[in-house]
Amino acid sequence: MKNLFISLIVSLLYIVGSYAQNAANYSFNTSNLAVLEDMNAGASQLIAVTSPDTVSAITEIGFGFNFMGVIYSQFSVNSNGQLSLGDVLISGSGITDAAANTPLIVPVSGGNSNLMNGQVLYKLKGTSPNRMLIIEWVDLNIPYPIVDNNPPIHEFNTSRIQVYLYESTGLIEFKYGTVRNNSVPTITKSTFISSDNSVKYIAQNMISAIDGSSAGTYLLDQVNTNLLNQRLYSFAPELPPTPTVTVVNNCDGTSILTATNYSGTLLWSTSESTPSIIVSTGGTYTVTQTLNGLISLPGSGIATPYTIPALPASVSILPDNNNVCAGSTVLFTATPVSGGDSPVYQWYKNSLPVETGATYTFIPSNGDIVYVVMNSSLPCVTSNPATSGEVTMIVNPSVFNEGPITGSTTLVKGSTAVPYSIAAIANATSYTWLYTGTGALIHGTGNSITIDFDATATAGQLSVKVVTTCGEGVPATLDILDTNGTKTLTLNSVLLEGLYNMNGTMNQAYNASGPNWPAGVADQITVELHDGTTYPTIVYSAIAVPLNISGSAIVNVPVNLNGFYYITIKHRNSLLTTSATSISFIGNALTYSFGLPTNVFGNNLALSADNYYLIYGGDVNQDGSIDSMDFTNVDNDSKIIMKGYLPSDVNGDGIIDSLDFNLIDNNNKKIIKSKLP
């Protein structure tokens, strides 16, 4: 390595202002015990490998850093190895000396670079109030590589330097890893901290303490290179003592905060400078002292003034269970308002005192009346003592009536999810539902169930038997009668994008050998009727409905469905689509068209090249979204050259191939999803 002449200037400068702190109040120490932080984990990049004289963005320090009497929250760096505090961006050019009103931290001055593999990183470590910011110049070229005519080559002998800023102490550390000269032997460098361009405190060489002598060159030969490697420089501000804050909270809605342990000038977070302040808003208040131009770390106190008038004392009670079985144990818990840290309770049952404490446990009788009286431990509180409201206990016998079953008494064959329920029974352990007719499937085991009636269902009696921890109820029953009859719903312009041909017609869906359905039938669909006010409730579902190539379909609907319902179309690989509004089903012959966007919820239709509106195709997995997940099924089937009537056959030609991908890809790019009420 070439020899490097270096003038290592440790410069500490005064800042200007009424609370000025000068560099003489910093103590300087050095050692050869620098241990550099591993920046491979948890670090963020400030500057990447770039052209020379690059600057970072203004970046948050992560805490308030006290530098020469000013609290800074932001910083910026350049690629030359220099750092500036505050919200003014650092110069990109190499900084060689202090500048007016510029807070600088310079571990190496002048023009350098992070070319080749270098970068600038930073990380925040620790927890408040003992955090530290670490900045590292990785593979720094000192100085910027130049052509050496003897021999005529560029050299990239890199160095590693870190700067540490400490939150609670204001300490600054420079840590040097391996430092190498990257130029001719006459180069000199300096290192300093400053906030102005006045008095400098200069180190004679790279390991001396701060003094006032002039800067001198220092030959960085092999011996002195070893001295600079792993070198630690530290600059520690000598701060005044932190004021102590005592707080007195008053009953008049104010708190008095008083500072002690100070001899300088005080400054509260309220901008007051008196020994005591009076506040009426709760929260944390801080105070610093300025002494000999130095600002101390802040002392703090938490004010909690009482509200005037204070919140009145009150108390509420709640049992862990009411409406219980005879012989059950009940736990009452009191919840205080303005009760303080140690409220006193007296419980009463039927106006007689029983227990004390925040809870009361007993075995109630039906009609027992419970309340509590609380004495608050808070000062200044009104309405003290406070009495809770009364709770009357309900104790259940072992035998009871279950009450009526609510639900339709008319059998509608082919209807699904028909709801039935009874009022919930306290302490129930089971609800057993039975139906004496045939063709009915019961879903659920609680006080509410649904029944699916198939096309062959017969009339019968629905009953429910309830068992509780108190005993068994008297079964409730409901007769369900068969009224027969259907009405006709005709659907028009239900055109599927995957099967669409042209001129408002569709192709037939194929299997491996030809059309899967009789002539004139394109495919089969499911038609659902959803409740007009609660869309998720399905009141009727017709499956395997033939869909003609013209887009028409006829659905037989139970005659007793006379309300308002949304009409929803489902198809094996098309997007679920529903009517724009709920439709009145009064009458025996109903017609609805899906041929215009205004007839479909959310206008969710595709427009064909010949101006017909189509139901989007490509939802192979039927999750309501045409996306990359639908590609998977098609991709798997196409790789093994699947043929037949399959959901992955999006265009219905009986072959799963690239043509099926096209439709999914187009709709995926459009982010096509189902739109439902």
C-alpha positions as CSV (number, residue, x, y, z in Angstrom):
1,M,0.0,0.0,0.0
2,K,1.2,3.5,-0.7
3,N,2.1,5.8,2.1
4,L,-0.6,8.4,3.0
5,F,0.2,11.8,4.5
6,I,-2.8,12.6,6.6
7,S,-3.7,15.6,8.7
8,L,-6.2,14.2,11.1
9,I,-8.0,17.4,12.3
10,V,-10.5,16.8,15.1
11,S,-12.4,20.1,14.9
12,L,-15.1,21.1,17.4
13,L,-16.8,24.4,16.6
14,Y,-19.1,26.9,18.4
15,I,-22.7,27.4,17.3
16,V,-24.2,30.9,17.4
17,G,-27.3,31.8,19.5
18,S,-28.5,32.7,23.0
19,Y,-28.2,29.2,24.2
20,A,-24.9,28.5,22.4
21,Q,-22.9,25.4,23.2
22,N,-19.2,25.4,22.1
23,A,-16.9,22.5,21.3
24,A,-14.8,23.1,24.4
25,N,-17.6,21.4,26.3
26,Y,-16.9,18.1,24.5
27,S,-14.4,15.7,25.9
28,F,-12.2,13.8,23.4
29,N,-11.0,10.2,23.8
30,T,-9.3,7.8,21.6
31,S,-8.3,4.1,21.7
32,N,-7.4,1.2,19.5
33,L,-10.4,-0.9,20.7
34,A,-12.9,-0.1,18.1
35,V,-15.3,-2.9,17.4
36,L,-17.4,-2.2,14.3
37,E,-21.1,-3.1,14.1
38,D,-22.1,-6.0,11.8
39,M,-24.4,-4.3,9.3
40,N,-25.4,-7.4,7.4
41,A,-28.6,-7.7,9.4
42,G,-31.1,-5.0,10.1
43,A,-29.4,-2.2,8.1
44,S,-31.0,0.0,5.4
45,Q,-29.3,1.5,2.4
46,L,-28.7,5.3,2.2
47,I,-26.5,5.3,-1.0
48,A,-25.8,2.5,-3.4
49,V,-22.9,2.1,-5.8
50,T,-23.2,5.4,-7.7
51,S,-21.3,8.1,-9.5
52,P,-19.1,10.4,-7.4
53,D,-20.5,13.1,-5.1
54,T,-23.8,11.4,-4.4
55,V,-26.1,12.4,-1.5
56,S,-28.7,10.4,0.3
57,A,-32.3,11.6,1.0
58,I,-32.9,13.5,4.3
59,T,-33.6,10.6,6.7
60,E,-35.1,10.3,10.1
61,I,-32.6,9.7,12.9
62,G,-35.3,7.9,14.9
63,F,-34.8,10.0,18.1
64,G,-33.9,13.6,19.0
65,F,-30.1,13.9,18.9
66,N,-28.6,16.8,21.0
67,F,-25.7,18.3,19.1
68,M,-24.0,21.4,20.5
69,G,-27.3,22.5,22.1
70,V,-29.7,21.8,19.3
71,I,-32.0,18.8,19.0
72,Y,-31.9,17.3,15.5
73,S,-34.3,14.6,14.2
74,Q,-33.0,14.2,10.6
75,F,-29.7,13.7,8.8
76,S,-28.2,13.2,5.3
77,V,-24.9,11.8,4.1
78,N,-22.8,12.0,0.9
79,S,-20.7,9.3,-0.7
80,N,-17.5,11.2,0.3
81,G,-17.7,10.0,4.0
82,Q,-19.5,13.0,5.5
83,L,-22.7,13.6,7.5
84,S,-24.9,16.6,8.1
85,L,-27.7,17.0,10.7
86,G,-31.0,18.8,10.2
87,D,-33.5,19.3,7.3
88,V,-31.0,20.9,4.9
89,L,-29.5,18.4,2.5
90,I,-25.7,17.9,2.7
91,S,-23.5,19.0,-0.1
92,G,-22.5,16.3,-2.6
93,S,-19.0,17.7,-3.0
94,G,-16.3,16.6,-0.6
95,I,-16.4,18.7,2.5
96,T,-12.9,19.8,3.7
97,D,-13.7,22.3,6.5
98,A,-16.4,23.7,8.8
99,A,-19.2,26.0,7.3
100,A,-21.4,28.7,8.8
101,N,-24.6,27.4,10.5
102,T,-23.9,23.9,9.2
103,P,-24.0,21.0,11.7
104,L,-21.3,18.6,10.3
105,I,-19.9,15.3,11.5
106,V,-16.9,14.3,9.4
107,P,-15.0,11.1,10.0
108,V,-13.0,11.7,6.8
109,S,-12.9,14.9,4.8
110,G,-12.5,15.8,1.1
111,G,-13.4,14.0,-2.1
112,N,-13.7,10.2,-1.7
113,S,-16.1,7.7,-3.3
114,N,-18.0,4.4,-2.9
115,L,-17.4,3.2,-6.5
116,M,-16.9,-0.5,-7.4
117,N,-18.6,-2.3,-4.5
118,G,-19.2,0.4,-1.9
119,Q,-22.4,1.7,-0.4
120,V,-23.6,3.7,2.7
121,L,-25.8,1.9,5.2
122,Y,-27.5,2.8,8.5
123,K,-29.4,1.1,11.3
124,L,-31.2,2.1,14.5
125,K,-30.4,0.0,17.6
126,G,-31.7,-0.2,21.1
127,T,-34.9,1.1,22.8
128,S,-35.8,4.5,24.0
129,P,-34.2,6.4,25.7
130,N,-31.0,4.5,24.9
131,R,-31.0,4.2,21.1
132,M,-28.1,4.7,18.8
133,L,-27.9,5.5,15.1
134,I,-25.1,3.8,13.2
135,I,-23.9,4.9,9.7
136,E,-21.3,2.9,7.8
137,W,-19.4,3.8,4.6
138,V,-18.6,0.4,3.1
139,D,-15.6,0.0,0.8
140,L,-14.9,3.7,0.8
141,N,-12.2,4.8,-1.6
142,I,-9.9,7.5,0.1
143,P,-9.6,9.6,-1.9
144,Y,-11.7,9.3,-5.2
145,P,-9.5,7.0,-7.4
146,I,-7.1,8.9,-9.7
147,V,-4.6,7.8,-12.3
148,D,-1.2,7.2,-10.8
149,N,1.4,7.7,-13.4
150,N,3.8,5.4,-11.7
151,P,2.4,3.0,-12.6
152,P,-0.5,4.5,-14.7
153,I,-3.4,2.6,-13.1
154,H,-6.6,3.2,-11.1
155,E,-6.4,1.8,-7.6
156,F,-9.4,0.7,-5.5
157,N,-8.0,0.2,-2.0
158,T,-11.1,0.4,0.1
159,S,-11.7,1.5,3.7
160,R,-14.5,0.9,6.2
161,I,-15.7,3.7,8.6
162,Q,-18.6,3.9,11.0
163,V,-20.2,6.8,12.9
164,Y,-22.3,6.3,16.1
165,L,-24.8,8.8,17.5
166,Y,-26.2,8.1,21.0
167,E,-29.6,9.2,22.1
168,S,-29.4,9.7,25.8
169,T,-25.8,11.1,26.1
170,G,-25.3,13.0,22.8
171,L,-22.0,11.0,22.4
172,I,-20.4,10.8,19.0
173,E,-18.1,8.0,18.0
174,F,-15.9,7.5,14.9
175,K,-14.9,3.8,14.4
176,Y,-12.3,2.9,11.8
177,G,-11.9,-0.6,10.4
178,T,-9.3,-1.1,7.8
179,V,-8.1,2.2,6.3
180,R,-6.0,2.3,3.1
181,N,-4.6,5.0,1.0
182,N,-6.0,5.1,-2.6
183,S,-3.8,7.8,-4.1
184,V,-0.4,9.4,-4.3
185,P,1.5,9.7,-1.0
186,T,1.0,13.5,-0.6
187,I,-2.7,13.4,0.1
188,T,-3.9,14.8,3.5
189,K,-7.2,14.3,5.2
190,S,-8.9,15.7,8.3
191,T,-11.7,14.6,10.7
192,F,-13.9,17.0,12.7
193,I,-17.3,17.9,14.2
194,S,-18.6,21.4,13.9
195,S,-21.7,23.6,13.8
196,D,-20.2,26.9,12.6
197,N,-17.0,28.1,11.0
198,S,-15.2,29.6,14.0
199,V,-12.8,28.3,16.6
200,K,-11.2,24.9,15.8
201,Y,-9.7,22.5,18.2
202,I,-7.0,20.6,16.3
203,A,-5.4,17.2,17.0
204,Q,-1.7,17.1,16.1
205,N,-1.9,13.6,14.8
206,M,-4.4,10.8,14.6
207,I,-4.2,9.6,18.2
208,S,-3.8,12.9,20.2
209,A,-6.3,14.6,22.4
210,I,-7.9,17.9,21.4
211,D,-5.6,20.9,21.6
212,G,-5.2,24.2,19.9
213,S,-2.2,23.5,17.8
214,S,-2.2,23.9,14.1
215,A,-2.8,20.9,11.8
216,G,0.2,19.0,10.7
217,T,0.7,16.2,8.2
218,Y,1.0,12.7,9.4
219,L,2.8,10.0,7.5
220,L,0.5,7.0,7.3
221,D,3.3,4.4,6.9
222,Q,2.8,0.7,7.8
223,V,3.3,1.4,11.6
224,N,0.8,4.2,11.7
225,T,-1.6,2.5,9.4
226,N,-1.8,-0.2,12.1
227,L,-2.5,2.5,14.7
228,L,-5.4,3.9,12.7
229,N,-7.0,0.5,11.9
230,Q,-9.6,-0.3,14.6
231,R,-9.1,3.2,16.0
232,L,-12.0,4.7,18.1
233,Y,-12.5,8.5,18.4
234,S,-15.2,9.7,20.8
235,F,-16.7,13.2,21.4
236,A,-18.7,13.3,24.6
237,P,-20.7,16.5,25.5
238,E,-20.6,17.4,29.2
239,L,-24.2,18.2,29.8
240,P,-25.7,20.0,32.9
241,P,-27.6,17.8,35.4
242,T,-31.2,16.9,34.4
243,P,-33.7,18.8,36.5
244,T,-35.9,16.8,38.8
245,V,-39.7,17.4,38.5
246,T,-42.2,16.9,41.3
247,V,-46.0,17.0,40.6
248,V,-48.8,18.0,42.9
249,N,-52.3,17.2,41.4
250,N,-55.0,19.5,42.8
251,C,-58.8,19.1,43.2
252,D,-59.4,22.4,41.3
253,G,-58.6,20.8,38.0
254,T,-54.9,21.9,38.0
255,S,-51.5,20.3,38.6
256,I,-48.4,22.1,39.8
257,L,-45.0,20.9,38.4
258,T,-41.9,22.1,40.2
259,A,-38.3,21.7,39.0
260,T,-35.3,21.2,41.4
261,N,-31.7,20.2,41.0
262,Y,-30.7,23.0,38.6
263,S,-28.6,26.1,38.6
264,G,-29.0,27.4,35.1
265,T,-32.0,28.8,33.1
266,L,-35.1,26.6,32.8
267,L,-37.2,25.9,29.8
268,W,-40.4,23.9,30.1
269,S,-42.2,22.2,27.2
270,T,-44.9,24.9,27.7
271,S,-42.2,27.5,26.8
272,E,-42.3,28.8,30.4
273,S,-39.0,29.4,32.3
274,T,-40.3,29.7,35.9
275,P,-39.3,27.1,38.7
276,S,-43.0,25.9,38.8
277,I,-45.8,25.8,36.2
278,I,-49.5,25.2,36.6
279,V,-51.3,23.1,34.0
280,S,-54.9,22.1,33.5
281,T,-54.3,19.4,30.9
282,G,-53.1,16.0,31.9
283,G,-50.0,14.5,30.2
284,T,-46.2,14.4,30.3
285,Y,-44.4,17.8,30.7
286,T,-40.6,18.2,30.3
287,V,-38.1,20.8,31.5
288,T,-34.4,21.4,30.6
289,Q,-31.8,23.7,32.0
290,T,-29.2,25.7,30.0
291,L,-25.9,26.2,31.8
292,N,-22.7,27.7,30.3
293,G,-24.3,27.3,26.9
294,L,-25.1,23.6,27.4
295,I,-28.7,22.2,27.4
296,S,-29.4,19.3,29.8
297,L,-31.4,16.2,29.0
298,P,-35.0,16.8,29.8
299,G,-36.6,16.0,33.2
300,S,-40.2,15.0,33.1
301,G,-43.3,14.7,35.2
302,I,-46.8,13.4,34.5
303,A,-49.7,15.7,35.4
304,T,-53.1,14.1,36.2
305,P,-55.3,17.0,37.3
306,Y,-58.7,16.1,38.6
307,T,-61.6,17.2,36.4
308,I,-63.8,19.9,37.9
309,P,-66.4,18.7,38.7
310,A,-64.9,15.3,39.2
311,L,-66.7,12.4,37.6
312,P,-69.3,11.2,40.1
313,A,-68.7,7.9,41.7
314,S,-71.0,5.1,40.4
315,V,-71.0,1.3,40.3
316,S,-72.7,-1.4,38.2
317,I,-73.1,-5.1,38.9
318,L,-73.3,-8.1,36.6
319,P,-73.9,-11.8,37.4
320,D,-72.0,-14.4,35.4
321,N,-75.3,-16.0,34.7
322,N,-79.0,-15.2,35.2
323,N,-82.0,-17.2,34.2
324,V,-80.3,-20.2,35.9
325,C,-81.4,-23.6,37.1
326,A,-82.4,-24.1,40.7
327,G,-79.4,-24.9,42.9
328,S,-76.9,-23.1,40.6
329,T,-74.1,-20.9,42.0
330,V,-74.0,-17.3,40.6
331,L,-71.0,-14.9,40.8
332,F,-71.7,-11.2,40.8
333,T,-68.9,-8.7,39.8
334,A,-68.9,-5.0,40.6
335,T,-67.6,-2.5,38.0
336,P,-66.7,0.9,39.5
337,V,-66.6,4.4,37.9
338,S,-64.3,6.8,39.8
339,G,-63.7,4.1,42.4
340,G,-60.0,4.8,42.8
341,D,-57.3,2.2,43.6
342,S,-59.0,0.7,46.7
343,P,-62.8,1.1,46.7
344,V,-64.8,-0.6,49.5
345,Y,-67.9,-2.6,48.7
346,Q,-70.9,-3.8,50.7
347,W,-73.3,-6.3,49.0
348,Y,-77.0,-6.6,49.8
349,K,-79.5,-9.4,49.1
350,N,-83.1,-8.6,49.6
351,S,-82.0,-5.4,51.5
352,L,-79.9,-7.3,54.0
353,P,-76.0,-6.9,54.1
354,V,-74.2,-10.1,53.0
355,E,-70.6,-9.9,51.7
356,T,-67.8,-7.4,51.1
357,G,-65.3,-7.2,48.2
358,A,-65.6,-6.7,44.5
359,T,-67.5,-10.0,43.9
360,Y,-70.3,-11.8,45.6
361,T,-71.1,-15.5,45.2
362,F,-74.3,-17.3,46.3
363,I,-77.0,-19.8,45.3
364,P,-80.1,-17.7,44.4
365,S,-83.8,-18.3,44.8
366,N,-86.2,-17.1,42.2
367,G,-86.9,-13.4,42.7
368,D,-83.8,-12.6,44.9
369,I,-82.8,-8.9,44.6
370,V,-79.1,-8.1,44.7
371,Y,-77.3,-4.7,44.8
372,V,-74.0,-3.2,46.1
373,V,-72.9,0.0,47.8
374,M,-69.4,1.3,46.9
375,N,-67.2,3.8,48.7
376,S,-64.6,5.4,46.4
377,S,-61.0,6.0,47.5
378,L,-60.6,8.9,45.1
379,P,-60.3,12.5,46.5
380,C,-62.7,15.2,45.2
381,V,-65.2,12.6,43.8
382,T,-68.9,13.3,44.1
383,S,-71.9,11.0,44.6
384,N,-69.9,9.0,47.1
385,P,-70.9,6.4,48.3
386,A,-72.6,5.1,45.2
387,T,-75.3,2.4,45.0
388,S,-75.7,0.1,42.0
389,G,-78.9,-0.8,40.3
390,E,-80.8,-3.9,41.4
391,V,-80.7,-7.3,39.7
392,T,-83.6,-9.7,40.1
393,M,-82.6,-13.3,39.8
394,I,-84.5,-15.7,37.5
395,V,-84.3,-19.3,38.7
396,N,-85.7,-22.0,36.3
397,P,-87.5,-25.2,37.3
398,S,-86.5,-28.6,35.9
399,V,-89.6,-28.9,33.6
400,F,-90.6,-26.2,31.1
401,N,-92.5,-25.4,27.9
402,E,-90.4,-24.9,24.8
403,G,-92.6,-22.4,23.0
404,P,-93.8,-22.4,19.3
405,I,-91.7,-23.3,16.2
406,T,-91.6,-20.4,13.7
407,G,-91.2,-21.0,10.0
408,S,-93.2,-21.8,6.8
409,T,-96.1,-24.3,7.1
410,T,-96.2,-24.7,3.4
411,L,-94.2,-27.5,1.7
412,V,-92.3,-26.2,-1.4
413,K,-90.8,-29.2,-3.2
414,G,-87.2,-28.5,-4.4
415,S,-86.7,-25.6,-2.0
416,T,-83.5,-25.4,0.0
417,A,-82.4,-23.7,3.2
418,V,-85.9,-23.2,4.5
419,P,-85.5,-21.7,8.0
420,Y,-87.2,-22.9,11.2
421,S,-86.5,-21.8,14.8
422,I,-87.7,-21.6,18.4
423,A,-86.7,-19.1,21.0
424,A,-83.4,-19.9,22.6
425,I,-83.7,-21.8,25.9
426,A,-81.4,-20.9,28.8
427,N,-78.8,-23.6,29.7
428,A,-79.8,-25.7,26.7
429,T,-77.5,-28.7,26.1
430,S,-79.2,-30.1,23.0
431,Y,-81.9,-29.4,20.5
432,T,-83.2,-32.5,18.7
433,W,-85.2,-31.8,15.5
434,L,-87.3,-34.5,13.8
435,Y,-89.6,-34.4,10.6
436,T,-92.2,-37.2,10.0
437,G,-92.4,-36.6,6.2
438,T,-90.0,-37.8,3.6
439,G,-87.5,-36.1,1.3
440,A,-86.3,-33.6,3.9
441,L,-82.7,-33.0,5.0
442,I,-82.3,-31.0,8.3
443,H,-79.2,-28.8,8.7
444,G,-78.2,-27.6,12.2
445,T,-78.5,-28.7,15.8
446,G,-79.3,-25.5,17.7
447,N,-82.5,-23.5,18.2
448,S,-82.4,-22.4,14.5
449,I,-82.2,-24.9,11.6
450,T,-82.7,-25.0,7.8
451,I,-84.4,-27.8,5.8
452,D,-83.8,-28.8,2.2
453,F,-86.9,-30.4,0.6
454,D,-86.2,-32.4,-2.5
455,A,-88.6,-32.8,-5.5
456,T,-90.3,-35.8,-3.9
457,A,-90.7,-34.4,-0.4
458,T,-93.9,-35.1,1.5
459,A,-95.9,-33.3,4.1
460,G,-95.2,-34.1,7.8
461,Q,-94.8,-32.7,11.3
462,L,-91.6,-30.9,12.4
463,S,-90.8,-31.3,16.2
464,V,-88.0,-30.2,18.5
465,K,-87.1,-31.6,21.9
466,V,-84.8,-29.4,24.2
467,V,-82.7,-30.7,26.9
468,T,-81.2,-28.3,29.4
469,T,-79.0,-28.5,32.5
470,C,-82.3,-28.1,34.4
471,G,-84.3,-30.8,32.7
472,E,-86.2,-31.7,29.5
473,G,-88.8,-29.4,27.8
474,V,-92.2,-30.4,26.4
475,P,-91.6,-30.9,22.6
476,A,-92.9,-28.2,20.3
477,T,-94.4,-29.2,16.9
478,L,-95.3,-27.6,13.6
479,D,-97.4,-29.2,10.7
480,I,-95.9,-28.6,7.2
481,L,-98.5,-28.9,4.4
482,D,-98.0,-29.6,0.7
483,T,-99.8,-26.9,-1.3
484,N,-98.3,-28.0,-4.7
485,G,-98.1,-25.7,-7.8
486,T,-95.3,-23.8,-9.5
487,K,-94.9,-20.6,-11.5
488,T,-92.7,-20.0,-14.6
489,L,-89.6,-17.8,-14.7
490,T,-88.3,-17.2,-18.2
491,L,-84.8,-15.9,-18.6
492,N,-83.5,-14.3,-21.8
493,S,-80.1,-13.2,-23.1
494,V,-78.1,-15.4,-20.7
495,L,-75.1,-15.5,-23.0
496,L,-71.9,-17.2,-21.7
497,E,-68.7,-15.6,-22.9
498,G,-66.9,-19.0,-23.1
499,L,-69.5,-20.5,-25.4
500,Y,-70.4,-17.4,-27.4
501,N,-70.4,-17.8,-31.2
502,M,-71.8,-14.6,-32.8
503,N,-75.1,-12.9,-33.5
504,G,-76.4,-13.5,-30.0
505,T,-76.0,-17.3,-30.1
506,M,-73.8,-19.8,-28.3
507,N,-72.0,-23.0,-29.3
508,Q,-73.0,-26.2,-27.6
509,A,-70.7,-27.4,-24.9
510,Y,-68.8,-30.5,-26.1
511,N,-67.5,-33.6,-24.4
512,A,-64.7,-35.8,-25.9
513,S,-66.9,-37.1,-28.7
514,G,-69.3,-34.3,-29.5
515,P,-72.1,-32.1,-28.1
516,N,-72.8,-32.9,-24.4
517,W,-76.4,-31.9,-24.6
518,P,-79.4,-32.4,-27.0
519,A,-79.6,-30.1,-30.0
520,G,-80.4,-26.5,-29.2
521,V,-79.0,-26.7,-25.6
522,A,-75.7,-24.9,-25.1
523,D,-75.1,-26.0,-21.4
524,Q,-76.8,-26.3,-18.0
525,I,-76.9,-23.5,-15.4
526,T,-78.0,-23.1,-11.7
527,V,-80.6,-20.4,-11.0
528,E,-80.8,-19.1,-7.4
529,L,-83.4,-16.8,-5.8
530,H,-81.9,-14.7,-3.0
531,D,-83.8,-12.8,-0.4
532,G,-84.5,-9.2,-1.6
533,T,-83.3,-7.6,1.7
534,T,-80.7,-10.1,2.9
535,Y,-78.8,-11.3,-0.2
536,P,-76.8,-14.1,1.4
537,T,-80.2,-15.9,2.2
538,I,-81.0,-18.3,-0.6
539,V,-84.8,-19.0,-0.7
540,Y,-84.8,-21.3,-3.7
541,S,-82.3,-23.0,-6.0
542,A,-82.9,-24.7,-9.3
543,I,-80.0,-26.9,-10.6
544,A,-79.3,-28.4,-14.0
545,V,-81.5,-25.9,-15.9
546,P,-81.1,-26.3,-19.7
547,L,-79.7,-23.1,-21.3
548,N,-80.6,-22.8,-25.0
549,I,-78.0,-21.6,-27.6
550,S,-80.1,-18.4,-27.9
551,G,-79.5,-17.6,-24.2
552,S,-83.0,-18.5,-22.9
553,A,-83.9,-20.7,-20.0
554,I,-87.2,-21.7,-18.2
555,V,-87.3,-22.3,-14.5
556,N,-90.2,-23.6,-12.5
557,V,-90.5,-21.7,-9.2
558,P,-92.7,-22.6,-6.2
559,V,-96.0,-20.8,-6.4
560,N,-95.8,-19.5,-2.8
561,L,-92.7,-17.4,-3.6
562,N,-94.4,-14.0,-4.0
563,G,-91.8,-11.7,-2.5
564,F,-88.9,-9.7,-3.9
565,Y,-85.8,-11.8,-4.9
566,Y,-82.5,-11.4,-6.7
567,I,-82.0,-13.8,-9.6
568,T,-78.5,-15.2,-9.6
569,I,-76.9,-17.3,-12.5
570,K,-74.2,-19.9,-11.8
571,H,-72.3,-21.8,-14.4
572,R,-69.5,-24.4,-14.1
573,N,-66.8,-22.0,-15.4
574,S,-68.5,-18.6,-15.7
575,L,-68.6,-15.7,-13.2
576,L,-71.5,-15.7,-10.7
577,T,-73.8,-12.9,-12.0
578,T,-77.0,-11.5,-10.4
579,S,-79.8,-9.2,-11.3
580,A,-79.4,-5.5,-10.8
581,T,-82.2,-5.3,-8.2
582,S,-84.6,-7.6,-6.4
583,I,-87.5,-8.6,-8.6
584,S,-91.1,-8.9,-7.6
585,F,-92.3,-12.5,-8.0
586,I,-96.1,-11.7,-7.8
587,G,-97.8,-13.6,-10.6
588,N,-97.5,-16.9,-12.3
589,A,-95.4,-16.0,-15.4
590,L,-92.3,-14.0,-14.9
591,T,-89.6,-12.9,-17.4
592,Y,-86.2,-11.3,-16.9
593,S,-83.4,-10.5,-19.3
594,F,-79.6,-10.4,-18.6
595,G,-79.0,-8.7,-22.0
596,L,-78.1,-5.2,-20.7
597,P,-75.6,-4.0,-18.1
598,T,-78.4,-2.0,-16.4
599,N,-80.1,-5.4,-15.7
600,V,-77.1,-6.8,-14.0
601,F,-75.7,-5.9,-10.5
602,G,-72.7,-3.6,-10.9
603,N,-73.1,-3.6,-14.7
604,N,-70.9,-6.7,-14.6
605,L,-71.1,-7.9,-18.2
606,A,-68.6,-8.3,-21.0
607,L,-69.2,-6.7,-24.4
608,S,-68.8,-8.9,-27.5
609,A,-67.2,-7.8,-30.8
610,D,-70.7,-7.7,-32.3
611,N,-72.2,-5.7,-29.4
612,Y,-73.9,-8.4,-27.4
613,Y,-73.5,-8.5,-23.6
614,L,-72.1,-11.7,-22.1
615,I,-71.6,-13.2,-18.7
616,Y,-67.8,-13.3,-18.0
617,G,-66.1,-16.7,-18.5
618,G,-63.0,-18.2,-17.0
619,D,-63.9,-18.6,-13.2
620,V,-62.8,-22.3,-13.3
621,N,-62.5,-22.7,-9.5
622,Q,-65.7,-20.8,-8.9
623,D,-64.2,-18.4,-6.2
624,G,-65.8,-15.3,-7.7
625,S,-62.6,-14.0,-9.3
626,I,-61.0,-14.7,-12.6
627,D,-57.3,-14.8,-11.8
628,S,-54.1,-16.8,-11.8
629,M,-55.7,-19.5,-9.6
630,D,-58.0,-20.4,-12.5
631,F,-54.9,-20.9,-14.7
632,T,-53.8,-23.8,-12.5
633,N,-56.6,-26.2,-13.3
634,V,-56.4,-25.4,-17.1
635,D,-52.6,-25.8,-17.1
636,N,-52.8,-29.1,-15.3
637,D,-55.4,-30.5,-17.6
638,S,-53.8,-29.1,-20.8
639,K,-50.4,-30.7,-19.9
640,I,-52.0,-34.2,-20.0
641,I,-54.1,-33.3,-23.0
642,M,-57.4,-33.8,-21.2
643,K,-60.6,-34.0,-23.3
644,G,-64.3,-34.1,-22.3
645,Y,-67.0,-32.0,-20.5
646,L,-64.8,-30.5,-17.8
647,P,-64.8,-27.1,-15.9
648,S,-61.3,-26.4,-17.2
649,D,-62.7,-26.4,-20.8
650,V,-63.5,-22.7,-20.8
651,N,-64.5,-22.4,-24.4
652,G,-66.5,-25.7,-24.4
653,D,-64.9,-27.3,-27.4
654,G,-64.1,-30.6,-25.5
655,I,-60.4,-30.0,-25.4
656,I,-58.3,-28.3,-22.8
657,D,-55.7,-26.3,-24.6
658,S,-54.2,-22.8,-25.1
659,L,-57.5,-21.4,-26.4
660,D,-58.9,-21.9,-22.8
661,F,-56.0,-19.8,-21.5
662,N,-56.8,-16.8,-23.7
663,L,-60.2,-16.0,-22.1
664,I,-58.8,-16.4,-18.6
665,D,-55.8,-14.2,-19.4
666,N,-57.9,-11.4,-20.8
667,N,-60.3,-11.3,-17.9
668,N,-57.5,-11.7,-15.4
669,K,-55.8,-8.6,-16.8
670,K,-59.1,-6.7,-16.4
671,I,-59.3,-7.9,-12.7
672,I,-62.8,-9.3,-13.3
673,K,-64.7,-10.3,-10.1
674,S,-68.2,-11.1,-9.1
675,K,-70.3,-8.1,-7.9
676,L,-73.0,-8.9,-5.4
677,P,-75.5,-6.9,-3.4
